[in-house]
């Protein structure tokens, strides 16, 4: 039987609760709504890591961070030509990647793709989108994705018109690829959008889409600070949001975040429309998902690096030819995407190679997530109905059995907590490779955790020779950058 085409649509920092058809009455996502009606929707898809690079690396390898060794963003050196894209190419697919991949961006390396059109968040010279803007006559363009630093979470309007916005560029390249594709072999197309990753800078007039929407209701349980880990504090401080924001500003932040999503949704509609126009929509497998979510004011926090659902739960829609649409609540992960695609394409593989499974033939009882693996590591095991989180820096467990989370119900004598703690302990042992000498490794880890706990507010890994330290050194005597204690 002839292999059929695959379209993987990927977004960055896209919350699972930001699709209209899945319950968000405010957001406008007609293209994703239509896709939902023809897809199997997985309501409990949890990222293997709540940051960009390790989540993407786990997806392309089908392995958790404890096996890939990639558990934070600086690990770009882990990328090789192996993984899902290279495997599909070797098995007869023409593979094309368009947009943000978070590969090392110093070169135009294909990383398993047969064709790539690069658009990286922190661009260098090897960036097709940046070169496109130069060719359009923009000369040298700064902040093409929006202003960062202290402006990171300040609502912005893109400096570029809608026609040249990063999301439009991915949409244009994807539509062009589909229309011009004439190869005899099937294609695998990954259309990867930077947005709605901050800065939230939709183009005009899309920035006005939610201008009058002020009914902001962030998830703020009375004891929300009890649910924080060290990373919530660090992220808020780093983003200049350590004292929180008023509800009016928060509503504007959400408005722009939603506008970024709606503009991405419009591009998705264009891509799907190109499939229909070419007459190949019915026979194309379409997956929509994201690397992680965004706290967006929930728990008075922003960013990612959190195992709270707002940051670690992502949308997963799978439109599979011949499979009826529906909804599932069992836990799944991005590590399941590769084995699911390979099974659908009829490509044989060794199941032991993956932590993920074909989600249409097997089901998980539990899935895992990890950020970092030092004594500041953050780990999670989750089932359909609950989850356990461990923050090594805080040396604290968090147990949740209702979502969105409202209180930490962890108790050492709770048999369910003990069961999940055992499962999470097994995962952490893999992450630290304790098999050779568990006692020695555990002793070192205990000592390291204790030293971190006695340290100042920042974890030991936060090198003080960073931009923050240089900025403080540049302030004349008699002035200081105020940090809330």
N, C-alpha and C positions, 0 to 999 in steps of 0.2 A: 504494500500500500504506500502511495506517495506521501512523504512527510509534508505537513502543513506549516504555515507561517506562525511565528510567535512574535507578539508585541508586548514588551515589558515597559510599562509607564511608571516612572519612579519620581517621587517628590521628596523634598528635604524639609524636615521639621514640620510635618503635616499631622495634626492631631486626628485621632480616629473619630472624634465626634464632630467633625467639620464637613459632613456631607448631608445635604438637605434630606435626601431620601432615607437616611438612617436616623433621623430624629432631630436634626438641628433645624428649627423652623425659621431661622433668620438667614442663614447663609444661602447664597444662590449658586447651585452647582448642577445645572441641567444636564450637562454631558455625563457627569459621574452618576447622576440620578438614573439616566437611561441605561448606563452600564450596570448599575445595581440590579435593575429589573431583569437583566439577562445573565447575571452572574451568581455564583455561590459566594455569599458574603460571610467572611469569618470575623465574628465579633470579638474574638479573644486572641488576636494576633499580637504577640509581644516581641519587641525587638531583642536580639541577642546582646545588644549593647546600646545604651541610650546616648551615643555620640556617633558622628558621621562615619569615620573611617572603619572602625571595627565592625559596625553594623553592616556596611557594604562588603567588607572582606568576608564576613561570615556568610553573607548571602551568596557570594560568588564561589565559595568553597563548600558550603553545606555543613560547616563546622562551627562550633561555639568558640569564643575567644580563648578558652582554656586549651584548645588544640591548635588554633592558628597562631597563638602568641601575640595577637594584635588586640589590645584592649583600651587603646587611647588614640587620639588623633595624630600624634607625631609619628606613628608607626608606618609611615608611607613606604619605608624600605621593605616591608613584608610582601608587597605586591610582586608577583612574578607572572609569567605567561600562562601559568596553570590556572585551572578553575573552569567555571561554567562556560564562559565565552569561548575559550580555546577548545573545550571538549565539544561544544556544539559545532564549532567550525570544522573540527577534525571529522565529525560524523555527518558532514554534508550540508550544513547550514551556512549561508552567507551571513556573517555577523557584522552588525553595524551599531556603534555606540554614538549617541548624540547628546551633548550636554555635560553636566557635572558628573564625573566618575570618582573624584577624589584620589585619582592616581597621582604619583609624583608628576608635577607639572613642569619639570625642567626640560622634558623632551616630548617628542611626538610619538613615543612608543605605543604600540597597538595594544599590548597587554591581553592578547588573545583574540581581539577583534580583527576582522578583515579590513574594516574601515572605521575611522573615528573622526568625529567633528568635535573639537575640544572647546569647552567653556568651563573653566575652573573658577572657583570662588575667589581665590587669592591668585590672580593671574600673573604669569611671568611672560616672557617673550613667546613661548610655545603655546599660543592660545588662538584658536581659529576665530572665536567671537571677537576678541580684542582686535585682531587683524581686520576683521570685517568692518568694525567701527572706523578704523583708520582709513580703509578704502572708501567708506561712505563720506569721508571728509570731516570727521569729528576731530581731527588732529590728535592731540594727546588727551585722553579722557581719564579723569580721576573719579574714583568712587562710582564706577559704572553699575554696581549693585546696591548703591546707597552708602551713606556715610557711616563709618564704624566708630570705634573708640567710644567716647562719651555719648555719641548720638545713636548708639547701637539700637536702643529700644525707644527712640523718639520717632513718632510717626513722620514719614517723609513722603515726598513725591519724587518719582524717578526723574533724573535729569534728562533722560532719553524719551523720545516719543514712543507711543505704544507700538508702532511698527518696528522699532529697533530695540525694544526692551528684551532683556535676556530670555524671558519666557516665550516671547514671540519668535525669537531666533531659533529656539529649539523646535517650536511648532513648525516654522517655515522649513527648516532642514528635514524634519521628519516627513512632512507632507511631500516635499520634493523627492525624498528617497523612495517613498511608496509609489508615487506617480511614475517615476523613471525606471523603476526596477524591472529588469527584463531577463534576469538570469533563469536558467532552467532549475536551479536548486532553490529550496525554500529559504526564506530569510528569518533571521532573529534580529529584531530591531529593539534597542533599548533607548527610549526617549526619557532623558533624566533632567528634571527641572531643579534649579537652585532654590527657587521659591517654593513655599513661603518662609524659608530661612531668613532670619533678620540680617540686615535692616529691612523693615517692612516698608518697601518703596514701590508701590504700584504706580503705573504710568497714569497720566491724565487721559481721559476723564474717569478712569476706573477708581481713582482714589476717592471719588464722591459717591460711590455705590452705596455705602452705608453711612453717609454723612449724618443723617438724622437719627441713627440708631444709638440710643443712650441707655437702653435697658440692660445694663451690665450686671451679671450675677455670677461673679467668680465663686469657686468653691472655697469658702473660708470658714471651716469649722471652728468652733470657739477655741480649740486648743491646737490650732494649725501648726504653731511653732514646735510642738511636741513631735510632729511628723517629719521635721527637717533632719537632714544629715548635714555634715560639714559642707558638702558641695552646694547645698541650697544657700548657705551663708556666703560662701566664696563667690558663687555666680552672681548673687544680688549685689555684692560689694564691687565685683569686677565690672558689672554693667551700670554702676552708679545708682542702684536701686535698693540699697541696703535699708532704707527707711520706708520702702514701699512707695506706692503712687496713689493719688486720689482717684476716685471712681470716674471722674470726668476724663482725666488723662488716660486711664485704663480703657475707657470706652473707645477713645480715639486709637489707641494701640490695637485693640481688637478689630476696629473698623478697617484699619490698614492691613492687618493680618488676613482678615476675611477677603479684602479686595485682592490681595495677592493670590489667594486661593481661587477666587472667581476668575481671575485672568488666566491662571494655569488651567482651570476647567475649560475655559473657552478654547485654549490650544488643544486640549484633549479632544474636544468636540471636532476640531478641524482634522486631527489625525485620524480619528475614527471615521470621519466623513470621507477621507481619502481612501480608506479601505473599502468603504461601501461603493464609492464612485468607480473603483477599479474592479469591483465585483468579487472581492476576496474576503469580505468581512465575515461571512458565515463560516468560513473554513479557517479562520485565524484565532488562535488562542490568545486572549488578552488578559494580562495581569496588571492591576494597579496596586501599588503599595508605597511605603515610605521607609526611611531609615530609622526615624524616631519621631516623637511628638514635641510638644512645647508647653511649658507650664502656664504661660500666658496669664499670670496674675493669680492662678489658683494657689491656695496656701500662702498668698502674698509672696509668690516666687515667680521667677522668669527663667527661661532657658531650658536646658536638658539635664544631663548628668544626674538623673533621678529615677528611682524605680516606682514613683507614683504614676498612676495610669496615664495622667495627662502627658507625661514625657515618654513613657515606655510602651504604651499601646498605640498601634498603628493600623491604618485601614488595610484590608486585604480583600480585593475583589478578583475573582477568577471566572472569566467567561470562557468556558471550554466547549468547543463544538461537540454536540451530541449529549451534553450533560444538562439536566434541568436546573434552573436557578433555584436558590434557596438560601437559608441562613443557618450557620452553625455556631455553637457556643463553646466547643471544645478548644483547648489551647493549641495554638500553632505558632510557628516562628519563621523568621526569614531564612533560617537554615533549611527549611522544608522546600523552598522554591526550586533549588537545583534538582533534587531527586524527583520532585513532582514533574518538572519539565522533561527530564530524561525519560521517565516512565511513559509520559504521554507521547513522546517522540519515538518510543520503541527502542531506546538506546540502553543497552545493558550496562550495569555498573555494580560494583561491590558495595553492598549495604554497609559494611564495616567502615567504609571510607567516610561515611557521613554521620553526623549527629541528627540530621533531619531525615524525614521520611516522605514518601509519596502520600500526601494528605487525603487522597481519594481511595487509598487502599489500606492505610494504617492510621492510627490515632495515638496521640501522646496522652499520657496521664499528667505529665508535668513538662514544662519547658523552663529554660534557664536564661539568665541575663547577667552580664558582668561589665563593670567599668573599672579600669585599672586593676593591677594585681599586686601592688605593693601593700604596705600596711595601711594605705589609704583606700584599699579596694572596696568596691560596692558590689554586692552579689544578691541574686534573687532566684527563688524557685517558685513557680506559679502553677496552679491547676485551674480548672474551669471555675471553681468557686472561691478560691482564696490564694494567698501568696505570703511568703516569708522573705524578708529582706534582712541582710546583715551588712552593717557599715563597720568596717574594721577600724577606721580612725576613731569613730565614736564608740566603738566596742558595744554596739547596741543592736538588738533585734527589733524588727517591726513585723507585726502580723496583722493582716487585713482580710476580712471575709465579706466586705461589702464595698461597692464601687459606685461613684467615686469615694475615695477613702475619707473617713470622718474621725476615726480614732485608732490608736495602736492597741490592739487587743492581745499583745504578746504576754504569755505567762509561762514560766519554765515548767510548771506542772501540768500545763495543758497538753494532753496526749497528741493532739493534732500538731501543735507547735513542735513537740519533740520529734514527731515523724518527719516533718518538713525540715527540721534542723539536721536530722541525719542525712537526708537527701542533699541538702545544701553543703553539708560538710564533705560529702563524697565529691561534689563538684569542685569545691575549693581545693581539695587535695590534688585534683587533676590540674588545676590552675597553677599550683605551686610545685607540682611534680614532686610530691613527698614520698613517692614509692620507694626510692632508693634508701632513704633514711628518714622516715617520718618523724621520729622523736627529735632528731637534730634540727630538722627544718621547723617543726612546730616550736621548739625552744627559741630559735632565732626570730620567728614571727612574733611570738609573745613579747620578746624583748623589744622588738621594733615597734610594735603597737603601743607598748607602755611608754617608750621614748616620745612617740608622736603625741600621746595623750597629755604629756607634761609640757609640750611645746606651746608657743604662742598660738594665736587664732588660726594661722595658716598651717596646713599639713607640711611635713618635712620635705615633700617633693617640690614645694613651691620655691624655686630658686630666687633668692633675693637680688640676684644680679640681673633682674629682668627689667622691662620697661618701667614698671612702677618704681623700682629703686632708682633708676636713672632720672625719672621725673622728680622724685623727692629731692635728689641731690642737686637738681637744677634750681630749686626754689631758694631765693636769698634768705639769709638769716633774719629771723624776726617774723617769717611767714611759714606756714605749714599746710600740707594737705590734710584736712580733717577726716579722720576715720572714726566712725562710731564704735566705741569699745564693745 
